[in-house]
Amino acid sequence: MIYVICRGLLRLIYAIIFPLKIVGKENMPKEGGVLLCANHISLLDPITIGIKLDRQVKYMAKAELFKIPVLGWIIKKVGAFPVKRGGVSKESIKTALKTLRGGNVMGIFPEGTRNSDAGVAKKGAASFALRSGAAVVPAAIVGHYKLFRRMTVIYGAPIDLSSFDGAGSDSLEAVTDVIMGRIHEMVKTGKPSAN
């Protein structure tokens, strides 16, 4: 309930401040675990890729944020879970996998940190994708967070990773390259990627 209220308020705020054009929303599976992977250009990205979707998107968030009065309570209520700075703990990994295997949507930014250009992606998204069996949906945020300037969020078709079934940790880099390749393609073309 709190998530729905917060999402409604944010949709209203965004409609005024950062109008969003949404492309490819039909590519988001209506059920089942989904790993939503996007480029990362701003602290606002988690809100931007999630508020126009019908399904709730859950995220890992820096543990420090949960200690901030009111904000910590809100982000916990909307489905965020803590991750310690400097590395992802076993507990965070378990929570992420449980989230995905439980049929939820989890948003992740493979680059790990904000990057205006194509950055070097970490292998966490690939690991979660292979270990959970969740659908992997690439998303691209196109534009800049300038007041009253339209931005575009593009959702691509779920990425077919079946060729990596049963693959070990040595394939994580290849899977990461596939995911980031789709994201960068959408940023460049402004169109949803096909599978």
N, C-alpha and C positions, 0 to 999 in steps of 0.2 A: 504493500500500500504506500509506504513512504517513497519507494522507488518511483511509482507511478506519479505521485504528487511532485516529486523533484524533477522528474522528466518533463512533466507538463509545464512547470515554471521555467525550466531551461529552454524548452522549445519556444516559449513566448519571448524570453530574453533574446535568444538567438535570432528570432524572426526580425527583431528590431536592430540588434547590434551587428550580428554576423549572419546575414541571410544565407541559407544553405541550399545549394542545388544538389539533389540526390540522384545518382545514376546507378542503375543495376541493383536496386534494392531487392528485386525478385530473385537474385542469386543467393540470398541468405536462406539456408534451409529452415523450414518452419518448425522442425523438431530435431532432437538429437544433439549430441555434443558438437560444438563448433569452436574452432580456434580462429579468431578474427585477427589477422596480422596486417599491420599498417605501418606506413612511414611515420616518422616522429619529428614534428617541427615546432611544437609548442606544448606548454603545460596543459593547454586546453584540449589537446587531442583526444584524451579518453572520453570527454563529453561529446566532442564533435563527431566521432565515429559511432557513438552509441545512441544519441537522443532521438534520431529519426527512425530507429528500428523498433519493431513491435516486440522483440524479445529483449529481456534484460541482459546487459553485458556486464560481466564481472571482471575485476582487474586485481593484479598485485599492486600494492601501493607501499611506498616507503614507510617503514615502521614508525618513523618520527611523526608522520601525519596523524597517527592514531592517538598521539599524546596531546594534540591541540584540542582544547575545549570546544565543544559543539561540532567542529569539523570532524574530529575523530569519531564521534558518535554517528554523524551523518554518513560518512564514507563506509562505516561498518554496516549500517542499516541498508545501504544501497548495494551491498554485496562485495565490497573490496576486502582483501585480506592482506596482512602485513608481510613484507619482505625486508630483511635487514640490508642496510647499505654495505657494499663491498662483497656481496655474494648472496646466492639464493640458498637458504637453509633447507635441510631435508624436510622440515615441517612444511615449508612453503611449497616445495615440489609435490609433497603428498596432497596438500590442499588443492593445488592446481590440477593434478591428475584426477582427484576425486570430483572436482567441479566439472571437468570435461566428461569423465565416464558417467557422471550423473545426468548427462543430457543437457548441460547448460552451455551458454556462450561465454567464452573468456577472451577478452581483448588483450593483445600483446603487441609490443613494438620491438621487432627483432633487433633493431639497431641498439636498443638498450638505453640510449640517451638521445636528446634532441639533436637533430642534424638537418640543416637546410639543404645540404647536398647529399648525394648517395654516400652513406657511411658504411663502415665495416659492420656487418651484422654478427651478432652472437648466435650460438647454436641452441639456445634454450627453446626457441619456438619449434625448431626441427625435432628436438628431443621430445617435447610435449606432444607433437603431432604423431610421431611414430609410436610412442608408448601408450597414448590414450586411444588411438584409432579414430579420433574426432575428425570431422570434415575441416579442411583448411580453406578459409575464405580470405583472399587478399583484398585489402582496401587501400585506397590512395586518397590522401588529403591534398587537394590542389588549390593553391592560392596563398594569400597571406592574411594574417589576422589584423586587418585594418578596419577601423570602425565603419560600419555601413557598407562595406565592400563585400560583394558576393564571393563565397567560396564554394568549391565543389567537393563532394565526397563520392567516390566511385567504389562500388563493390563488384569484384570479379567473380567468375564462376569458381566453385570449389576446385581446388587443385587435386588432380589425380596423382596420388603418391603410391599407387598399388605396385609399381615397379620396385619400390623400396621395402615391400613386405618382408619381414624376417631379417632385414639388414641390420647390421650392428652399428656401434657408435662411429665406425669409420665412414659411414655414409652421411653423417650429420652435416658435414660441410656441403655436400652435394644437394641435400634437401634444402638447406638454408639458401643456397644459390638459386634454386628453383623458386622458392617463395619470394625472395627479394627481386628476382628477375621479373616476376609477374607484377609486383608492386611498382617497380621502376618503369615498366612498360606502360602501366596505366597513368602514372604521373606524366609521362612523356606524351602519350597519345590523347589523354582525356577521355578514353573509352574503356568499358569493362573488358577484362581479358576473358577469352574463351578457354575452355579446357582442351 
